[in-house]
Each structure stands twice: as structure tokens, then as C-alpha cells.
Amino acid sequence: MLKESDVMKKEKVIIGLSGGVDSSVAAYLLKKDGYDVEAVFMRNWDSATNRDIKGNPTVFDEVCEQEKDYQDAKAVADKLGIVLHKVDFIEDYWDRVFSYFLDEYKKNRTPNPDVLCNNEIKFKAFVDYVKKLDADYIAMGHYAQVDLTGAYPKLLRAFDQNKDQTYFLSQLREEQLKNVMFPIGHMDKKEVRKIALEQGLITATKKDSTGICFIGERHFADFLSNYLPAQKGLMKRLDGTVIKEHFGLMNYTIGQRKGLGIGGSKEELSAWYVVGKDLKTNTLLVEPGFHHPHLYSDEALITDVVWRGPKTEGPMTAKFRYRQPDQDVIVTWIEDQTLTVSYPQTIRAVTPGQVCAFYQGDVCVGSGFIAEVYMDKKRRQYS
């Protein structure tokens, strides 16, 4: 008769189970491959009461989907026969993500909280929690891949380029990637949904989530006004012509078209876009035309850079926002965590506060935050 010590112990994987189809299938694949799987549902916002950690109302039109997501995650875990832990990261999220989100808006920048959520919650607070569960690996349902065969972990694009999420993971450090698994990174979305249907998972036809849970998909300005009172000002053209009143610079981003409330005219038949901000006078600058010259730049300053592997410079590609096609750029290091990126072909609406992710082929080598934007060595009035 075999003793317990004679039986090879299964490697234990803790997966973040969000209540969506991607993490559901990722959990199924791990079980299918013979891992000892447990799951964690991360609760990052107090959607049950529609109030934040300080008791402020969150101005929802509908109750956040987070509570329903938990029920779906529980149904998937029960179907797969795995333990589901519900963990409260509300305070961590407030301190590590939401406070940063507000600080950036105070500076009239356009932040990307999804990137910080990956860094600080899914791959830090989550990791700290699962250490208590004695796990060998953590796993997520992201569309990305990790190569652990070289001298340092490499973050690779997903097989499904349309779903690739390396942009949102681009700030992860080498040590955060060492014990990470992305079980669906080598698959396309159609195959993921097919597996979910075949296995009878409740999330098989569930719509992909959009937006940020604490904001929802609507009434962003109403939500933000709970924390940052809007200061109204004038909306002008670059020549000083007054168009109307705006309701707070923080509510607009470079290249924005919707929500300006400007009708067309006989002289200007094109749609209007935000082309700049004058912080000293609290003025929003707008002009008609998607390709207005003031929307273009040829250089940007990137700060708080995380780089995996040897620091390289020169030609490579970059994304200045999610789903943007790769852009040819030239990287020049200034300091340890600061660089400039130039793009002589010019690029539209490179926006302070957003992430600039760098790629060498299929490898995402790192990223940083856009601090300033230039055209012909002159700083754009973008923040």
C-alpha cells in the first residue's frame, strides 16, 4: 500500500475567478491539466451599498455587476468542483488604485486605472493573499503569455491579437511574472467560448465586461463630481473665439469628440474635438476636424518606466493606448526610469496620464506613463 509521501503532490494553482468566461475557461483548463486548483473572487468596490470606503454615494444608474459576477463565479467553481474564496480588497483598491486615479484627474491627466489594478491588486495584493494558501502558481484569465525559459521572464503577446492584454500588464515587474500562468493566452476568443459551451459553464455566453466597476459604463462626470468638484470655464478655439462653457477640464481628454455639445455650422462641417487645455485660465481648447494639426505630436516624455531585461534603446514599436496598432518609435533613455520616445511620422492624440507600452516583436519589454507631449520641440497644451 502506497504511503501519502510516495504519491507525487499535485502543483497547486490559485486562479483569479472574476465571473467572466475567460477566467472560467482558464480554471477549467487548469483542472483538466491535473493541477490542484482553488479560486479567488476579488471584491474591489463596495457595490452592495453603492458607497465607497468613505461612505460617499457612487451614483450608479444600476447596481454594479460585481455582485452578480460573484454569483456566476460561485456557479462555475461549483460546476468544476473547486473551492472559491471571496476576498475583500476594497481598502487596498482605495489606497493603491483609486487614490492614484483621483490624483491624476486633479492634474487634468487621463489615467488608466486598469494598469494600476493589475500591478497593485491582481499581481500584488492577490499574491500576498494566496501565499497563505501555499500555492505554487497564480493564474489569471488574461490574453497574454509568459516565457520563463530565458534569464528573465518575458511577457508575450497573446495568440488572439484582437484580445491581447499585454498593454494592461505592461507595468508588471520580472518578479511578478515568475510564477504566473495565463491558461488561455494561446487561444482565440471563439475557442474559449466554445469550450465554455461544451462544459456547460454559466458564463459561456456572458457579455465581456467594459468600463470600471466603481464607475460603471455611464455618468462618469456625475461619479467624479463626488470627489472632485468641477470648475466650469470657457471652451474656446485656438484663435480665442469663445464657443460655450465647459463643465470642468478633468471631464475631457485629448481627441475627445462625444459630449462636447457643439453642433456643426455652415463654415465648419466637420465634428469638433478637444485639442488642448490651458490650465492657467481653465480653458478647454477645441477645433473641428479629426486630423487637426494640434492633435498630433512627434515626441513624448515617459516617466515611471518599468523595463524587463536589459535596457535597450533605439527603434522598436509602442502602443500609446489599448487597441492602437503598433507605432514605430525611437527610444532614448534619460534616467533610470525616464525616457523620451520620438516618432517622426507623428501620432494623433498621445495623452498625458496614459500608458505607453513598448514592444520588441512579440515581447512586451516594458512601459511607462506619458508625462509631456511635444511637437517640433514645443510642449503641447495637453494637461
VMD Tcl script that draws the C-alpha trace (Angstrom):
set ca {
  {0.00 0.00 0.00}
  {1.34 3.41 -1.03}
  {2.06 5.95 1.65}
  {0.90 9.54 1.13}
  {4.55 10.61 0.86}
  {5.03 8.18 -2.06}
  {2.37 9.91 -4.13}
  {3.57 12.90 -6.10}
  {1.93 16.05 -4.78}
  {-0.05 17.97 -7.39}
  {1.14 21.51 -8.07}
  {-1.31 23.98 -6.59}
  {-2.66 26.89 -8.64}
  {-4.80 29.74 -7.32}
  {-6.77 31.42 -10.08}
  {-8.49 34.79 -10.01}
  {-12.08 33.91 -10.90}
  {-13.93 37.05 -11.97}
  {-17.27 35.64 -13.06}
  {-16.44 36.08 -16.74}
  {-15.99 33.48 -19.45}
  {-12.21 33.90 -19.78}
  {-11.28 33.11 -16.18}
  {-13.94 30.37 -16.12}
  {-12.31 28.53 -19.03}
  {-8.84 29.19 -17.60}
  {-9.94 27.44 -14.39}
  {-11.37 24.51 -16.38}
  {-8.14 24.09 -18.36}
  {-6.04 24.04 -15.19}
  {-8.27 21.33 -13.70}
  {-8.11 19.38 -16.97}
  {-4.31 19.53 -16.90}
  {-4.24 17.94 -13.46}
  {-3.42 20.89 -11.21}
  {-4.80 21.26 -7.70}
  {-6.95 24.33 -8.34}
  {-8.57 26.81 -5.98}
  {-10.10 30.15 -6.96}
  {-10.34 33.64 -5.51}
  {-13.03 36.21 -6.28}
  {-11.63 39.70 -5.67}
  {-14.09 42.24 -4.31}
  {-12.61 45.67 -5.01}
  {-15.55 48.04 -4.51}
  {-18.50 48.14 -2.12}
  {-21.14 47.84 -4.83}
  {-23.64 46.27 -2.44}
  {-24.27 49.62 -0.75}
  {-23.35 51.84 -3.71}
  {-20.95 53.69 -1.43}
  {-17.19 53.97 -1.38}
  {-14.86 53.32 1.54}
  {-15.54 56.80 2.93}
  {-19.30 56.47 2.66}
  {-19.76 58.67 -0.41}
  {-22.55 57.65 -2.82}
  {-21.23 56.25 -6.10}
  {-24.08 57.47 -8.34}
  {-24.99 54.24 -10.10}
  {-27.85 54.05 -12.56}
  {-27.86 50.32 -11.92}
  {-26.29 48.20 -9.20}
  {-22.73 47.31 -10.16}
  {-22.42 43.94 -11.85}
  {-19.83 42.88 -9.26}
  {-22.38 41.13 -7.04}
  {-23.79 39.18 -9.98}
  {-20.25 38.35 -11.07}
  {-19.65 36.69 -7.71}
  {-22.71 34.50 -8.13}
  {-21.50 33.47 -11.60}
  {-18.02 32.74 -10.24}
  {-19.55 30.62 -7.49}
  {-21.63 28.67 -10.02}
  {-18.52 27.99 -12.14}
  {-16.46 26.92 -9.11}
  {-19.24 24.55 -8.00}
  {-19.51 23.12 -11.53}
  {-15.75 22.49 -11.67}
  {-15.57 21.20 -8.11}
  {-13.09 23.78 -6.85}
  {-13.02 25.88 -3.68}
  {-13.85 29.57 -4.15}
  {-12.54 32.17 -1.69}
  {-14.23 35.59 -1.64}
  {-11.62 38.15 -0.66}
  {-12.21 41.80 0.20}
  {-9.65 44.14 -1.37}
  {-11.79 47.29 -1.01}
  {-9.31 49.14 1.22}
  {-6.32 48.05 -0.88}
  {-8.08 49.23 -4.02}
  {-8.87 52.59 -2.49}
  {-5.30 53.16 -1.25}
  {-3.39 51.73 -4.21}
  {-5.62 52.43 -7.22}
  {-8.48 54.85 -6.63}
  {-6.40 57.47 -4.79}
  {-3.95 57.50 -7.71}
  {-6.90 57.74 -10.10}
  {-8.15 60.88 -8.33}
  {-4.68 62.43 -8.06}
  {-4.19 62.10 -11.80}
  {-7.53 63.75 -12.52}
  {-6.58 66.61 -10.20}
  {-3.61 67.16 -12.52}
  {-6.02 67.13 -15.51}
  {-4.47 63.95 -16.84}
  {-6.34 60.91 -18.16}
  {-5.29 57.93 -16.01}
  {-5.61 54.23 -16.79}
  {-6.65 52.52 -13.53}
  {-6.75 49.08 -15.20}
  {-2.95 49.06 -15.45}
  {-2.55 50.02 -11.79}
  {-5.19 47.46 -10.77}
  {-3.12 44.71 -12.38}
  {0.06 45.92 -10.67}
  {-1.29 46.63 -7.21}
  {-4.27 44.29 -6.78}
  {-4.22 41.29 -9.12}
  {-0.45 40.78 -9.00}
  {0.40 42.19 -5.56}
  {-2.44 42.19 -3.00}
  {-3.77 38.99 -4.57}
  {-0.31 37.39 -4.46}
  {0.11 38.37 -0.80}
  {-3.21 36.69 -0.01}
  {-2.53 33.43 -1.85}
  {0.79 32.97 -0.05}
  {-1.34 31.83 2.87}
  {-2.82 29.11 0.64}
  {0.59 27.57 -0.11}
  {0.26 27.89 -3.90}
  {2.91 27.03 -6.47}
  {1.44 29.36 -9.09}
  {-1.18 32.01 -9.57}
  {-3.27 32.17 -12.73}
  {-5.44 34.77 -14.46}
  {-7.79 34.72 -17.43}
  {-5.81 37.37 -19.32}
  {-4.99 37.13 -23.00}
  {-1.20 37.12 -22.68}
  {1.67 34.64 -22.48}
  {4.78 34.26 -20.32}
  {8.11 32.77 -21.41}
  {10.17 31.54 -18.44}
  {12.91 29.79 -20.42}
  {15.48 32.60 -20.52}
  {17.44 34.61 -17.99}
  {14.36 36.60 -17.03}
  {10.59 36.22 -17.54}
  {9.25 37.62 -20.80}
  {5.72 38.92 -21.31}
  {4.49 37.87 -24.76}
  {1.51 38.95 -26.81}
  {-1.49 36.64 -26.84}
  {-2.27 34.37 -29.77}
  {-5.53 36.31 -30.29}
  {-4.15 39.71 -31.29}
  {-7.60 41.26 -31.13}
  {-7.86 40.36 -27.43}
  {-4.21 40.82 -26.44}
  {-3.96 42.39 -22.95}
  {-0.21 42.88 -22.63}
  {-0.81 46.66 -22.70}
  {-2.63 46.40 -19.35}
  {0.05 44.06 -17.95}
  {2.99 46.08 -19.27}
  {3.98 47.58 -15.88}
  {4.47 44.19 -14.20}
  {7.98 43.61 -12.91}
  {10.05 40.49 -13.57}
  {9.44 39.09 -10.10}
  {5.67 39.42 -10.59}
  {5.80 37.19 -13.68}
  {7.91 34.35 -12.27}
  {5.05 32.16 -11.04}
  {2.18 33.36 -13.24}
  {0.10 31.28 -15.66}
  {-2.22 32.57 -18.40}
  {-4.03 29.37 -19.47}
  {-5.96 30.94 -22.38}
  {-3.10 33.06 -23.77}
  {-2.53 30.63 -26.64}
  {-6.22 30.56 -27.66}
  {-8.63 32.82 -29.51}
  {-11.89 34.06 -28.04}
  {-14.09 31.84 -30.23}
  {-12.33 28.75 -28.91}
  {-12.71 29.95 -25.33}
  {-16.47 30.41 -25.72}
  {-16.75 27.04 -27.48}
  {-15.09 25.27 -24.55}
  {-17.34 27.11 -22.08}
  {-20.43 25.99 -24.01}
  {-19.21 22.38 -24.24}
  {-18.57 22.29 -20.49}
  {-21.91 23.87 -19.64}
  {-20.40 26.85 -17.84}
  {-22.90 29.55 -16.89}
  {-20.57 32.25 -18.27}
  {-20.37 30.76 -21.80}
  {-22.44 33.47 -23.47}
  {-21.88 36.22 -20.92}
  {-21.04 39.60 -22.39}
  {-17.48 40.82 -21.85}
  {-17.26 43.46 -19.15}
  {-16.45 47.04 -20.12}
  {-15.67 50.08 -18.05}
  {-14.54 50.17 -14.44}
  {-16.82 48.68 -11.81}
  {-16.70 51.64 -9.46}
  {-17.81 53.92 -12.30}
  {-19.94 51.62 -14.40}
  {-20.47 52.40 -18.05}
  {-22.32 55.70 -17.71}
  {-22.46 59.05 -15.91}
  {-18.70 59.30 -15.42}
  {-18.87 63.06 -14.76}
  {-21.52 62.58 -12.06}
  {-19.41 59.94 -10.37}
  {-16.24 62.07 -10.47}
  {-18.05 65.11 -9.06}
  {-18.46 63.23 -5.74}
  {-14.72 63.53 -5.23}
  {-13.51 66.43 -7.39}
  {-15.86 69.42 -7.70}
  {-15.91 70.59 -11.31}
  {-14.73 74.12 -12.10}
  {-16.58 75.47 -15.09}
  {-14.72 77.57 -17.65}
  {-14.71 78.67 -21.24}
  {-14.47 76.44 -24.29}
  {-12.52 78.27 -26.99}
  {-10.92 77.80 -30.39}
  {-7.17 78.25 -30.70}
  {-7.69 81.78 -32.05}
  {-9.54 82.76 -28.87}
  {-13.10 82.54 -30.21}
  {-15.44 81.57 -27.38}
  {-17.68 78.60 -28.24}
  {-19.52 77.89 -24.98}
  {-18.92 76.91 -21.35}
  {-17.30 73.61 -20.33}
  {-18.10 71.79 -17.08}
  {-14.59 71.05 -15.80}
  {-11.32 70.31 -17.63}
  {-10.95 66.97 -15.87}
  {-14.03 65.68 -17.70}
  {-12.37 65.93 -21.12}
  {-9.50 64.14 -22.79}
  {-7.38 64.95 -25.83}
  {-9.03 63.87 -29.07}
  {-12.47 63.56 -27.44}
  {-15.45 64.09 -29.71}
  {-18.53 62.99 -27.79}
  {-20.03 65.09 -25.03}
  {-18.86 68.50 -26.25}
  {-22.36 69.66 -27.16}
  {-21.17 71.60 -30.20}
  {-23.35 71.49 -33.27}
  {-21.94 71.84 -36.77}
  {-22.05 75.11 -38.70}
  {-22.13 76.10 -42.35}
  {-18.49 77.14 -42.18}
  {-17.28 74.07 -40.26}
  {-18.94 70.84 -41.35}
  {-16.51 68.55 -39.51}
  {-17.06 67.21 -36.00}
  {-15.35 69.07 -33.14}
  {-12.59 67.62 -30.97}
  {-10.68 68.53 -27.82}
  {-7.22 69.70 -28.97}
  {-5.80 71.10 -25.74}
  {-6.22 72.56 -22.25}
  {-5.00 75.86 -20.80}
  {-4.76 75.15 -17.08}
  {-3.83 78.72 -16.09}
  {-7.06 80.12 -17.50}
  {-9.17 76.95 -17.07}
  {-9.85 76.95 -20.81}
  {-10.77 73.95 -22.94}
  {-9.42 74.21 -26.50}
  {-11.47 72.72 -29.32}
  {-11.24 72.64 -33.11}
  {-13.16 70.90 -35.91}
  {-11.58 68.03 -37.79}
  {-10.38 64.58 -36.76}
  {-6.94 65.29 -38.23}
  {-6.47 68.80 -36.86}
  {-2.69 69.51 -36.70}
  {-2.85 70.41 -32.99}
  {-3.82 66.81 -32.19}
  {-0.51 65.47 -33.49}
  {2.87 65.19 -31.78}
  {6.28 63.77 -32.62}
  {7.81 63.18 -29.17}
  {6.79 62.36 -25.60}
  {8.42 62.19 -22.18}
  {7.76 58.87 -20.42}
  {8.24 58.51 -16.65}
  {7.97 55.74 -14.01}
  {9.24 53.24 -16.58}
  {9.28 49.52 -15.77}
  {11.61 47.57 -18.08}
  {12.08 43.81 -18.19}
  {15.51 42.59 -19.22}
  {18.47 44.72 -20.39}
  {17.63 48.38 -21.02}
  {17.65 48.82 -24.77}
  {17.04 51.89 -26.86}
  {16.68 52.83 -30.49}
  {13.97 51.63 -32.88}
  {11.11 49.48 -31.58}
  {7.32 49.69 -31.52}
  {4.91 51.12 -28.96}
  {1.24 51.48 -28.11}
  {0.07 54.75 -26.60}
  {-3.40 53.34 -25.84}
  {-5.13 49.98 -25.81}
  {-6.04 48.50 -29.22}
  {-3.87 51.03 -31.03}
  {-1.87 49.43 -33.87}
  {1.85 49.21 -33.16}
  {3.63 52.51 -33.80}
  {7.26 52.78 -34.93}
  {9.20 54.75 -32.31}
  {12.75 55.55 -31.22}
  {13.54 55.22 -27.51}
  {16.24 57.28 -25.75}
  {16.94 56.82 -22.03}
  {17.37 59.93 -19.87}
  {17.45 58.46 -16.36}
  {16.87 55.06 -14.77}
  {13.08 55.30 -15.00}
  {12.69 58.10 -17.54}
  {12.99 58.12 -21.31}
  {11.91 60.03 -24.37}
  {10.12 58.37 -27.26}
  {10.15 60.02 -30.67}
  {8.02 59.26 -33.71}
  {8.87 61.49 -36.70}
  {5.82 60.21 -38.61}
  {3.68 61.98 -35.91}
  {0.89 60.31 -33.94}
  {-2.58 61.58 -33.05}
  {-3.83 62.21 -29.50}
  {-0.90 60.97 -27.41}
  {-2.34 61.85 -24.00}
  {-0.62 62.63 -20.64}
  {-1.53 60.16 -17.92}
  {-1.96 57.25 -20.29}
  {0.45 54.29 -20.54}
  {3.00 53.89 -23.31}
  {3.86 50.19 -23.73}
  {6.98 49.10 -25.63}
  {7.44 46.02 -27.80}
  {10.27 44.20 -29.50}
  {8.46 41.83 -31.82}
  {6.03 39.79 -29.73}
  {7.77 40.65 -26.46}
  {6.36 43.48 -24.35}
  {9.57 44.79 -22.76}
  {8.01 47.40 -20.50}
  {6.06 50.62 -20.21}
  {5.80 53.99 -18.53}
  {3.39 56.89 -18.13}
  {3.10 59.72 -20.63}
  {4.14 62.90 -18.76}
  {4.53 65.51 -21.51}
  {3.92 65.65 -25.25}
  {5.82 67.72 -27.85}
  {5.67 68.82 -31.47}
  {8.78 70.30 -33.04}
  {10.29 70.53 -29.53}
  {7.36 72.66 -28.29}
  {5.23 71.30 -25.45}
  {1.60 70.66 -26.30}
  {-1.10 72.13 -24.03}
  {-2.47 68.69 -23.26}
  {-2.57 68.71 -19.45}
}
mol new
graphics top color blue
foreach p $ca { graphics top sphere $p radius 0.5 }
foreach p [lrange $ca 0 end-1] q [lrange $ca 1 end] { graphics top cylinder $p $q radius 0.2 }
display resetview
